[in-house]
């Protein structure tokens, strides 16, 4: 797969405990992105953060949070990212979704020359 030099970065912020059909929401988002043929997705687990409710979530040793921040990042063409948006509108009940233009420097698999 080849990505255009100008791509779109989609970031979805929500809590680790958020679910969709009894699965972690981050897993549902990544699986859907793969089904739609998007270039790739990465899930990042935060160690501390807060959202719209201003409640702190932290991974401090003495007080482990069961709802740490999670970010799913996806880079692809704007057209491909748009394919995922109806699904996100349906499944992200609480959180933040951002989109920005990015410059793709390199995207290749080691077996693709």
Backbone as a chain_set.jsonl record, in Angstrom:
{"seq": "XXXXXXXXXXXXXXXXXXXXXXXXXXXXXXXXXXXXXXXXXXXXXXXXXXXXXXXXXXXXXXXXXXXXXXXXXXXXXXXXXXXXXXXXXXXXXXXXXXXXXXXXXXXXXXXXX", "coords": {"N": [[0.843, -1.182, 0.0], [0.514, 2.222, -0.767], [0.938, 5.409, 0.568], [-0.261, 8.731, 0.11], [1.814, 11.715, -0.075], [0.738, 13.842, 1.387], [-1.119, 13.301, 4.127], [-3.683, 12.274, 6.473], [-4.012, 12.557, 9.922], [-5.688, 10.843, 12.318], [-6.883, 11.068, 15.548], [-8.1, 9.474, 18.375], [-9.378, 9.9, 21.48], [-10.062, 8.377, 24.526], [-11.346, 6.481, 27.35], [-9.672, 3.71, 28.895], [-11.395, 1.786, 29.908], [-13.657, 1.953, 28.361], [-16.169, 0.448, 26.363], [-17.326, -1.582, 23.568], [-19.81, -3.55, 22.453], [-19.13, -5.399, 24.515], [-16.365, -5.645, 24.197], [-13.073, -4.166, 24.504], [-13.1, -0.728, 23.614], [-10.98, 0.387, 22.136], [-9.994, -1.847, 20.825], [-12.142, -2.551, 19.172], [-12.201, -0.316, 17.485], [-9.703, -0.491, 16.162], [-9.956, -2.987, 14.877], [-12.118, -2.423, 13.161], [-10.95, -0.424, 11.57], [-9.036, -1.937, 10.263], [-10.688, -3.746, 8.867], [-11.798, -1.944, 7.067], [-9.676, -1.473, 5.458], [-7.714, 0.425, 6.068], [-4.535, 2.122, 6.411], [-3.111, 1.562, 8.793], [-3.081, 1.262, 12.412], [-2.514, 2.485, 15.686], [-2.491, 1.869, 19.145], [-2.248, 3.729, 22.025], [-1.444, 3.763, 25.378], [-2.072, 5.854, 28.0], [-0.337, 7.25, 30.861], [-1.277, 9.077, 32.58], [-3.926, 11.446, 32.879], [-6.743, 13.641, 32.041], [-10.152, 14.284, 31.23], [-13.093, 15.72, 29.729], [-14.667, 15.691, 32.02], [-12.933, 16.433, 33.979], [-11.852, 14.674, 35.827], [-9.138, 13.072, 37.311], [-7.013, 10.567, 35.989], [-4.754, 8.072, 36.679], [-1.667, 6.213, 36.661], [-0.246, 5.771, 38.942], [1.734, 4.026, 41.327], [0.693, 3.499, 43.94], [-1.986, 3.964, 43.659], [-3.736, 2.603, 41.512], [-5.36, 3.22, 38.478], [-8.351, 2.155, 36.937], [-9.136, 3.071, 34.586], [-7.4, 4.231, 32.549], [-6.095, 6.777, 30.303], [-6.562, 6.38, 26.772], [-5.301, 6.452, 23.493], [-6.053, 6.216, 20.124], [-4.337, 6.149, 17.167], [-4.4, 6.877, 13.744], [-3.129, 6.98, 10.507], [-3.771, 7.942, 7.263], [-5.096, 8.437, 3.93], [-7.258, 11.294, 3.555], [-9.73, 10.612, 2.491], [-9.911, 7.843, 3.029], [-9.845, 7.865, 5.832], [-12.276, 9.119, 6.324], [-14.065, 7.074, 5.843], [-14.172, 5.69, 8.219], [-15.44, 7.331, 10.008], [-18.378, 7.266, 10.362], [-18.675, 4.916, 11.904], [-17.198, 5.61, 14.201], [-18.741, 7.752, 15.117], [-20.909, 6.352, 16.018], [-19.887, 4.604, 18.043], [-18.156, 5.923, 19.878], [-18.859, 7.186, 22.767], [-18.072, 8.884, 24.817], [-15.418, 11.153, 24.791], [-12.739, 12.391, 22.704], [-12.196, 13.394, 19.406], [-9.848, 14.029, 16.977], [-8.528, 15.542, 13.977], [-5.955, 15.991, 11.666], [-3.831, 17.483, 9.163], [-1.037, 15.751, 7.884], [2.381, 15.229, 6.977], [3.532, 12.62, 5.151], [6.404, 10.83, 5.42], [7.652, 8.343, 5.101], [6.38, 5.131, 4.404], [6.375, 1.911, 4.574], [6.631, -1.63, 4.18], [8.982, -4.038, 5.314], [9.369, -6.054, 3.417], [8.668, -4.911, 1.049], [10.435, -3.59, -0.674]], "CA": [[0.0, 0.0, 0.0], [1.255, 3.475, -0.822], [0.219, 6.561, 1.093], [0.142, 9.994, -0.517], [2.683, 12.491, 0.805], [-0.118, 14.556, 2.336], [-2.074, 12.38, 4.725], [-4.501, 12.772, 7.576], [-3.835, 11.87, 11.202], [-6.893, 10.773, 13.141], [-6.616, 10.685, 16.937], [-9.315, 9.241, 19.138], [-9.045, 9.859, 22.9], [-11.139, 7.897, 25.397], [-10.858, 5.745, 28.51], [-9.336, 2.299, 28.719], [-12.513, 0.922, 30.286], [-14.772, 2.106, 27.418], [-16.465, -0.822, 25.676], [-18.277, -1.692, 22.463], [-20.202, -4.967, 22.383], [-18.367, -6.077, 25.563], [-14.921, -5.631, 23.9], [-12.496, -2.833, 24.688], [-13.394, 0.149, 22.485], [-9.803, 0.527, 21.295], [-9.913, -3.04, 19.98], [-13.197, -2.428, 18.16], [-11.786, 0.71, 16.513], [-8.596, -1.028, 15.359], [-10.501, -4.05, 14.027], [-12.908, -1.776, 12.111], [-10.003, 0.231, 10.667], [-8.446, -3.008, 9.439], [-11.749, -4.205, 7.956], [-11.985, -0.919, 6.038], [-8.468, -1.4, 4.643], [-6.883, 1.581, 6.376], [-3.093, 1.831, 6.367], [-2.632, 1.022, 10.058], [-3.581, 1.917, 13.609], [-1.714, 2.266, 16.888], [-3.149, 2.196, 20.405], [-1.299, 4.243, 23.013], [-2.034, 3.81, 26.716], [-1.496, 6.945, 28.768], [-0.083, 6.985, 32.275], [-2.004, 10.062, 33.368], [-4.68, 12.39, 32.072], [-8.114, 13.937, 32.426], [-10.97, 14.647, 30.081], [-14.115, 16.748, 29.886], [-15.198, 15.691, 33.391], [-11.825, 16.912, 34.826], [-11.447, 13.649, 36.792], [-7.784, 12.592, 37.024], [-6.769, 9.13, 35.826], [-3.314, 7.962, 36.853], [-1.109, 4.872, 36.851], [0.662, 5.798, 40.091], [1.855, 2.703, 41.946], [-0.153, 3.319, 45.112], [-3.398, 4.15, 43.328], [-3.901, 2.23, 40.113], [-6.638, 3.557, 37.866], [-8.859, 1.128, 36.029], [-9.616, 3.762, 33.397], [-6.327, 5.092, 32.05], [-6.366, 7.344, 28.985], [-6.149, 5.614, 25.598], [-5.344, 7.188, 22.229], [-5.877, 5.424, 18.916], [-3.858, 6.998, 16.082], [-4.477, 6.283, 12.414], [-2.721, 7.869, 9.422], [-4.143, 7.461, 5.935], [-5.633, 9.543, 3.142], [-8.468, 11.86, 4.149], [-10.862, 9.832, 1.992], [-9.984, 6.587, 3.779], [-10.203, 8.195, 7.22], [-13.704, 9.441, 6.336], [-14.812, 5.813, 5.865], [-14.267, 5.235, 9.603], [-16.153, 8.299, 10.835], [-19.714, 6.834, 10.817], [-18.492, 3.944, 12.984], [-16.78, 6.338, 15.399], [-19.911, 8.499, 15.608], [-21.78, 5.39, 16.686], [-19.32, 3.881, 19.191], [-17.451, 6.769, 20.856], [-19.884, 7.867, 23.558], [-17.363, 9.932, 25.546], [-14.043, 11.235, 24.331], [-12.34, 13.472, 21.816], [-11.684, 12.93, 18.125], [-9.209, 15.122, 16.24], [-8.012, 15.202, 12.663], [-5.051, 17.032, 11.179], [-3.007, 17.136, 8.015], [0.334, 15.356, 8.197], [3.249, 14.925, 5.837], [4.025, 11.251, 5.256], [7.789, 10.744, 4.952], [7.906, 6.979, 4.656], [5.44, 4.097, 4.854], [6.633, 0.691, 3.794], [6.882, -2.888, 4.852], [10.359, -4.46, 5.005], [9.38, -6.921, 2.235], [8.147, -4.169, -0.128], [11.494, -2.805, -1.29]], "C": [[0.882, 1.237, 0.0], [0.373, 4.59, -0.292], [0.655, 7.802, 0.34], [1.009, 10.786, 0.459], [1.882, 13.307, 1.809], [-1.181, 13.596, 2.838], [-2.877, 13.065, 5.803], [-4.239, 11.898, 8.792], [-5.136, 11.986, 11.979], [-6.468, 10.326, 14.529], [-7.945, 10.577, 17.666], [-8.898, 9.035, 20.59], [-10.261, 9.359, 23.672], [-10.522, 7.121, 26.542], [-10.637, 4.276, 28.203], [-10.513, 1.373, 29.027], [-13.715, 1.052, 29.347], [-14.926, 0.837, 26.586], [-17.368, -0.601, 24.47], [-18.561, -3.175, 22.281], [-19.332, -5.839, 23.288], [-16.871, -6.24, 25.277], [-14.375, -4.25, 24.233], [-12.733, -1.992, 23.426], [-12.188, 0.297, 21.563], [-9.649, -0.656, 20.352], [-10.946, -2.977, 18.853], [-12.81, -1.428, 17.073], [-10.689, 0.174, 15.594], [-9.098, -2.109, 14.401], [-11.304, -3.443, 12.874], [-11.996, -1.082, 11.1], [-9.363, -0.793, 9.731], [-9.455, -3.531, 8.427], [-11.946, -3.237, 6.794], [-10.75, -0.734, 5.163], [-7.608, -0.179, 4.887], [-5.426, 1.159, 6.529], [-2.551, 1.215, 7.653], [-3.204, 1.807, 11.213], [-2.681, 1.552, 14.778], [-2.515, 2.686, 18.103], [-2.062, 2.578, 21.407], [-2.026, 4.357, 24.348], [-1.316, 4.889, 27.513], [-1.253, 6.552, 30.213], [-0.793, 7.978, 33.181], [-2.773, 10.979, 32.43], [-6.025, 12.698, 32.684], [-8.848, 14.39, 31.179], [-11.977, 15.706, 30.443], [-14.678, 16.814, 31.302], [-14.17, 16.16, 34.42], [-11.408, 15.923, 35.905], [-10.074, 13.109, 36.381], [-7.762, 11.067, 36.945], [-5.258, 8.967, 35.835], [-2.898, 6.52, 37.067], [-0.108, 4.858, 38.004], [0.597, 4.464, 40.821], [0.875, 2.496, 43.094], [-1.644, 3.422, 44.813], [-3.622, 3.87, 41.84], [-5.303, 2.571, 39.615], [-7.069, 2.424, 36.957], [-9.336, 1.761, 34.726], [-8.564, 4.748, 32.896], [-6.686, 5.644, 30.675], [-5.829, 6.435, 27.875], [-6.276, 6.53, 24.386], [-5.17, 6.174, 21.113], [-5.47, 6.41, 17.827], [-3.892, 6.222, 14.772], [-4.04, 7.342, 11.41], [-3.078, 7.209, 8.106], [-4.567, 8.676, 5.119], [-6.907, 10.049, 3.819], [-9.69, 11.049, 3.734], [-11.022, 8.528, 2.763], [-10.371, 6.817, 5.236], [-11.71, 8.448, 7.321], [-14.572, 8.182, 6.378], [-15.059, 5.322, 7.294], [-15.182, 6.116, 10.455], [-17.572, 7.87, 11.237], [-19.639, 5.819, 11.967], [-18.114, 4.653, 14.277], [-17.929, 7.138, 15.99], [-20.829, 7.592, 16.423], [-21.193, 4.888, 18.005], [-18.611, 4.743, 20.227], [-18.5, 7.619, 21.574], [-19.305, 9.046, 24.333], [-15.95, 9.962, 25.018], [-13.842, 12.421, 23.416], [-11.793, 12.853, 20.542], [-11.104, 14.143, 17.411], [-8.687, 14.597, 14.908], [-7.107, 16.349, 12.234], [-4.27, 16.528, 9.974], [-1.609, 16.771, 8.5], [1.092, 15.117, 6.897], [3.827, 13.535, 6.056], [5.414, 11.199, 4.628], [8.067, 9.366, 4.372], [6.843, 6.058, 5.226], [5.699, 2.878, 3.998], [6.878, -0.475, 4.715], [8.277, -3.362, 4.432], [10.45, -5.344, 3.766], [8.932, -6.214, 0.961], [9.175, -3.207, -0.693], [11.527, -1.439, -0.859]], "O": [[1.893, 1.281, 0.701], [-0.797, 4.7, -0.66], [1.822, 7.919, -0.033], [0.953, 10.564, 1.669], [2.296, 13.452, 2.96], [-2.034, 13.137, 2.077], [-2.767, 14.272, 6.018], [-4.242, 10.669, 8.709], [-5.617, 13.083, 12.258], [-5.773, 9.32, 14.675], [-8.796, 11.464, 17.585], [-8.152, 8.105, 20.898], [-11.368, 9.866, 23.488], [-9.3, 7.104, 26.691], [-11.32, 3.682, 27.369], [-10.608, 0.286, 28.457], [-14.7, 0.333, 29.517], [-13.941, 0.234, 26.161], [-18.069, 0.405, 24.361], [-17.657, -3.958, 21.99], [-18.856, -6.894, 22.87], [-16.175, -6.91, 26.04], [-15.121, -3.271, 24.244], [-12.583, -2.485, 22.308], [-12.345, 0.331, 20.342], [-9.224, -0.491, 19.208], [-10.643, -3.316, 17.709], [-13.058, -1.659, 15.89], [-10.746, 0.369, 14.379], [-8.7, -2.135, 13.236], [-11.187, -3.895, 11.735], [-12.248, -1.149, 9.897], [-9.177, -0.527, 8.543], [-9.118, -3.737, 7.261], [-12.226, -3.657, 5.671], [-10.766, 0.07, 4.231], [-6.845, 0.222, 4.007], [-5.127, -0.015, 6.748], [-1.615, 0.418, 7.6], [-3.751, 2.894, 11.023], [-2.152, 0.442, 14.847], [-3.151, 3.74, 18.097], [-1.09, 1.849, 21.606], [-3.088, 4.972, 24.437], [-0.097, 4.841, 27.679], [-1.886, 5.632, 30.731], [-0.904, 7.765, 34.388], [-2.325, 11.257, 31.318], [-6.415, 12.117, 33.697], [-8.239, 14.823, 30.201], [-11.753, 16.502, 31.356], [-15.12, 17.876, 31.741], [-14.49, 16.276, 35.603], [-10.674, 16.297, 36.82], [-9.876, 12.731, 35.227], [-8.409, 10.377, 37.733], [-4.555, 9.645, 35.085], [-3.664, 5.707, 37.583], [0.787, 4.013, 38.032], [-0.465, 3.849, 40.921], [0.283, 1.423, 43.209], [-2.471, 3.01, 45.626], [-3.687, 4.789, 41.023], [-6.301, 2.246, 40.259], [-6.242, 1.808, 36.285], [-9.878, 1.074, 33.86], [-8.812, 5.951, 32.829], [-7.491, 5.048, 29.959], [-4.781, 5.806, 28.023], [-7.238, 7.288, 24.267], [-4.245, 5.361, 21.147], [-6.17, 7.394, 17.586], [-3.471, 5.067, 14.702], [-4.522, 8.474, 11.451], [-2.73, 6.053, 7.865], [-4.413, 9.813, 5.566], [-7.555, 9.315, 4.566], [-10.59, 10.825, 4.545], [-12.139, 8.147, 3.114], [-11.142, 6.044, 5.806], [-12.345, 8.037, 8.292], [-15.69, 8.218, 6.891], [-16.039, 4.622, 7.551], [-15.647, 5.687, 11.511], [-17.947, 8.097, 12.388], [-20.45, 5.865, 12.892], [-18.652, 4.334, 15.338], [-18.084, 7.204, 17.209], [-21.445, 8.026, 17.397], [-21.922, 4.758, 18.989], [-18.479, 4.315, 21.373], [-18.962, 8.634, 21.053], [-19.959, 10.077, 24.49], [-15.34, 8.912, 24.816], [-14.665, 13.334, 23.361], [-11.016, 11.899, 20.592], [-11.777, 15.162, 17.254], [-8.44, 13.405, 14.731], [-7.439, 17.521, 12.411], [-4.076, 15.326, 9.788], [-1.069, 17.4, 9.41], [0.499, 14.839, 5.855], [4.531, 13.299, 7.037], [5.577, 11.489, 3.443], [8.644, 9.238, 3.292], [6.452, 6.185, 6.387], [5.293, 2.82, 2.838], [7.277, -0.319, 5.869], [8.7, -3.107, 3.305], [11.498, -5.388, 3.123], [8.826, -6.842, -0.092], [8.82, -2.119, -1.146], [12.377, -0.67, -1.307]]}, "num_chains": 1, "name": "protein.A"}
